[in-house]
């Protein structure tokens, strides 16, 4: 074998070995970093859930500061007398919500057509920090054997919707205090 060919093979082998070693090091470095970030995120979520649970436990009676409180099912559980006239917003992910709320024409998730009928009573969805509207009254509606609390709201005209009123489920909404 010629000297040039041997040199090319040796240099190529060294470069290939260094590339593989670098790839392995980067893989395990990123894996450790990802695991650490996941552990921190999990710890942060558990801490937030404990805070919510403690707030729920401590707020079983009247809420002196007028803050939103939630029951074990994540539903807004303040008494209707405290909620009437309050502006509702979609419950953010930080509080266990989805970050959006569906506004419906009736206090039910689905009708007799089944879950695939998305258009029956869903008027529109509202995301993030947009105002839904103000609470008029409350009712309940059963879904999968559970009686959910629903709020009838006067829809905020700034949403660009033609509907004047609608219903939102209590586990998808919250309200803000003056300080928020």
N, C-alpha and C positions, 0 to 999 in steps of 0.2 A: 504494500500500500504506500502511496506517495505521502511525503511529509505534509503537504498542503491538505490532503484529504484527512489525515490523522488530526491535524490542528483544527480543521472545521468540525470534525466529529467531537473532539474533546471540548472545544468552546461551545458548541451547540448543546452538548450534554450538561455542561456547567450552567448555561443560561436556562435550559429546561428545568434543571434541578432547583435553581434559585427561584424560578417562576412558580414551581409547584410549592416550594417551601413558603414563599411569600403568600400564595393563595391560601395555604393551610393556616398560616399565622393570622391573616386578615379574617378568615372564616371564624376562627375561635375567638378572636378579639371582638368581632361584631356580635357573635353569639352571646358572649358574656355581657356585652353592653346591652343587647336587647333583653336578655334575661333580667338584668339589673333594672332596666326601665320598666319592664312588665311588673316586676316585684314592687317597685315604687308606685306604679299606677294602681296596683291591686291594694297596696297599703293605704294609698290616698282614698280610694273608693271605699274601703272598709271603714276608714276614719270618718268619711262623710256620711256613710250609712249609720254609724254609731251616733253621730251628731243629730241626724234626722230622727233616729229612734229616741234619743234622749229628749229632743225637743217635743216629740209626740207624747212621750210619757209625762213630761213636765207640763204639757199644755192640755191635759185632759179636762180641766175646768175652763173658766173664762181666760181669755188671752188679754192680759192687761195692756200690752203694747200694740194690740191690733194686728199682729203678724199672722201670716197664713199658717195654719196647722193642718197636718195630714194624718189620717188614720192608718191602720196596719195595711190596708189595701192601697195606700198611696192617694186616696181621695181627699180633696180639700174638705176639711171637716168643721170649719168654723160654722156657727149657727147662722141660719138664713137672715136673722135680724141684723147680724154683723156684716153680711155680704150684700144685702140689697143696696143697689146703687153703686157698688164698687165696680171698677173696671177690671175685667179679667184679661189675662195674658196666657199664652201657651206655657205649660210647665217646662222649665229648662231641664236639660239632662243632668245638671248638677244637683237637682232636687229629685231625681228619679223619673223625670218625664222623658218624652221623646223629642222635645224641642218644637213641637207643632201640635195643633189641635184641629180636629174636624168639626165644622159647624153643620148641624143637621136640621132638617125640617121637623123632625119628631124625636122624642126621647127614646130612640132605639138604634142599635147598631145595624142590624139587618132586618129585612122583612121576610115574608114567607117564600120569597123566590130563592133564598139561600145566600150564602156568603159571596157568591160570584157576582151578585147584582150590586155593583159599586155605585150606580147612579141613582138608586131609588130615593134615598132621603139625605144623601150627602150634598150639602149646598156648596161648600168650598172648604179649603184648608187654610189655616193661618200659621205662619212659621215665626219662630224666634221672638223678637221683642215687639211684634205688632200687637196693637190693641184688638181684642176681639169685640168687646162691647161691655155694657153694664148689666149687672144682674137684675132681673125683674122678679123671678120666683124660682122655686125648685120643684122637682118631681122625681120619680124614680122609674126605672125601666129594667126589666129582667133580661139578662143575657147569660146563657150557659148556666142557668141555675143561680146566678148571683144578681141581687137587686142593686144596680148601680144608681148613684145619685147623679142627677142631671140638673143643669141650670138653664133656665130660659133667659136669653140675653137680648137686649136691645143692641143690634149690630151697629158698630161704629161706622158712620157714613163715609169716613175717610178711607175705608177699605175698598171702596169702589164697587161694592156689592149692591144689588137692587133689593135684596131681602131686607126687611126691617127688623125681624126677629129670627132667632134660631135657638138650637139647643146644643150645649157642650157638656161632655161627661166630666164629672168632678175629678177624675184621676188624670186628666190631661191639662188642667188649668191651675193657675194661681193668681194672686193679686199682689200689689205692691203697697207698702206703707208710705207715708209721707217722706220718711227718711231715705227710702230706696229711690 
